Amino acid sequence: MPKLLDKIQDLKDSKSGPEMRGQRLKSLRMMTGLSRKAFEEQYHISASTIQSWEDAKAGGLTEKGARRVIAVFKEEGIRCGVDWLLYGIGTPPQLSNKLFDVAGERVEPIEVPTEDRAIVNELLVFRQNNPDAVEYIIIDDGMAPAFAVGDYVAGKRRSSLHLDSVIGKNCIVETRDNEILFRRVKAGSKAGTYTLTCVNPDTSVRDITLYDRELISAAPVIWHRKKDFS
């Protein structure tokens, strides 16, 4: 058990620095399309505070601050776990279920920003047709240029019994270390393990390749829509 706890702590330490927290916060804010000023006007968190957190000043984003902004993102239709924002593990950004209003076969109108409405409706159809659907919002440039920060991707979840079939594909993966990532899957050097790689050689992601990871599931991406930040 101590080794497992040490492993979890090492994982947290490697991704919980002020700069990494700031990058994740900025990615989430970009997904909402809100400027720092808009953040202040709509949710009463000062623009200077948001900038300080994003720029990793004065120790960066705190747990109290993380909980405040996650409540804001929930209002904007994006759900995310505190552990992901602070440590890069756990629940990554996803569209909130409140955006999907289904009564039997009847779909009610969805009140979301205009630029997201078509994406949400497409995701709703994807969910209805794929019981094992997995969706994800891109939060780093590891898979650029084809997949950019803020893009939406989805696929059909495959369990650990069927993972060899995803080798060589771009997948939303869940690791035994409680990470959810979007990476190219390759065979690992040990039985039952897989190597996860970024395809962008100029990525800002620190760990471009993760070797010999055990996976709980993987979902090859079969649906992709780009987020328009213009």
N, C-alpha and C positions, 0 to 999 in steps of 0.2 A: 504493500500500500504506500509506504513512503516514497518508493521510486515513482509510482504513478502520480503522487502529489507533486513531487519534484518536477516531473515532466510537464504537468499542467502549469506549474509556476513558471517554468522556463518559457513555455509557449506564451504565457501572459506577458512576461518581461520583454520578450522579443518584439511584441507588437503594441505595447502599451505606453511607449514614450510619448511626450507631448507632441512631437512632430507627426507621429502616426495617428494619434487621436485627432489632431487638427486636420489631417488629410481626409480622414473618414467623415468628420463633421462637414467639411467643405463639400465633399461628394454628395452627402445627403441634402445639403442646402441647394446644391445645383439641381438635384432631382426635382425639388419643389418649384424651381424657377424663381425663388424669392431672393431679392437682393438683401444685403445686410440692413439697409434702411427700411425695406418692407418688413423684415423680421421685427424690427423695432416698433414700427407703426402698428402692426397687426397683433403682435404677441408680447410687446413690452419687455423684450430683452434687448438691451442697447446695442447699437451697431458696433460700438467700440469694444464691447464685451465679446461679441461674436468674432470680430477681427482678432482680438487678443487670443481667443481659444484656437482659431484657425491658424494663426501665426505662431502658436506654441509659446506665447509670452507668459511670464510670471507663473510658470509651472503648467500652463495649458489647461485643457478642459478637466474639470473636477467631476466626481460622481454626482454631486448635487446638480451641477450644470448639465450633465448628460441626461439626467432624468427630466429636467426642464425642457430641453430641446426635443427629446423623444416624444414628449406630450404634444409639442408643436407639430412634429412630423406626422403623428397620428391624426391630428386635425387636418393635415394636408393630404391624407390618404395613403401615407407610407408607414408601415410598421417596422420596428427594428428593436432588437434587444440591447439592453444596457451593456451587457458583456461584449457584444460585437463593437459597439461604439468605443468602449474603453480599451478592450483587449484584442479585438479582431477575431473573437470566437463566438460561437452561438448563432443566434438568429440574425441573418443578414437582412438588408433592406428588401421588403416585399410590398406589393400593393396590398392595402388593407382590405379585409373581407367586407368592410362596410361599403366598398365601391361596387360590390357584386350583390345585387338584390334579385334573388330568384325565388319565385313561388311556383313550384311544380315545373311546368314547361314554359311558364309565362315570365318574361323578363321585364322588370319594371324600369322606368327611366333612371339613368345613372347621373347624379349631379357631380361632375368633376370638371376641372378646367378643360377648355375647348381642345387644346393641343393633345390632351391625354384621352379624350373621350373615345376615339376610334380604337386606341390601343387597349383600353379597358374592355370595350365590347368584344374585341378579338380574343382577349385573354379569357373572357367569360365563355365564349364558344369553345375555346380550346379546353377549358376545364370541364365543360359539359360532355365533350367527346372523348376525354381522356381521364378516367378515374384516377390514374396514377400520375397526374400532371404535377410538375415541379416548375416553379417560376423563380426568376432571379433578376435583380437589377444590377447591371455592371457597376462596380465601385472602384475599379482601378484600370490602368492602361496596359495590363499584361497581355491582353488578347487583341490589342490594336494592330493595324488600323481597321480591321473588319468589325470589331466590337469596341465601341467607345463608352466612356463613363456616362452613365444615365440610360444606356440602351436597355431594352427589355428582352429577355430570352426565356424560353420555356422548352421543356422536353418531357419524356415519359420515363418515370423512375424505374431503374432496374436494380434488383437486390444483389447482395453479395454473391449469390449463386450464379449470376449471369453477367459478371463484370468483364470476362475476357472478350465479350462481343463488343465492348466499347473502346477497346484499344485502338489508338489512332484517331479518336474522335474528340471534338470539343464538348465537354460535359460539365454540368452542374454536379459537383461531387460533395458527398458528406463523408468526412474522415472519422476514424476512431478517436481522434483528438478533438472532436466536436467543432471542427472547422467546416464551413460551407464555402466552397470556392468554385470559380469558373475557370477551368484549365484544360489543356490538351492532355489526354490520358495515354500513357505508354506503359509497357510491361515493366515490372520491377525486377530486380536481380534475385529476389527471393520469392518462393511460391506464395501466392496469396497476397502479394504486394504490388503496388502500382506507382509509377513515377508521374508526377504532375508538373507540367511545364507551361511557362508563358511562351507565346509565339512572337512577341514583340521584343527584338533584341535591344531596343532603347527604352525599355520599360523603367518606370520609377519604382517598381516592386523590388524589394530588397532580395527576397528569396525567389529567384527566377525559376529554379528547379527544386522540387521537393521529392527526394528519393525514397523509394520503398515504403510508401504509406499504405496502411490498411484502410479499406473503404467500407462504409456501411451500405452506400448506394451510389449510383451514378445515373445521370439523365442526359443522354446525348441531345444536344440542342437541335430541335426541328422547327422552331418558331423564333423569329428575331424581328424586332422593330426598333428603329432608331428614335431616340429622344431628340426633339428639336429645341435647342436652347436659344434660337435666334429671336 
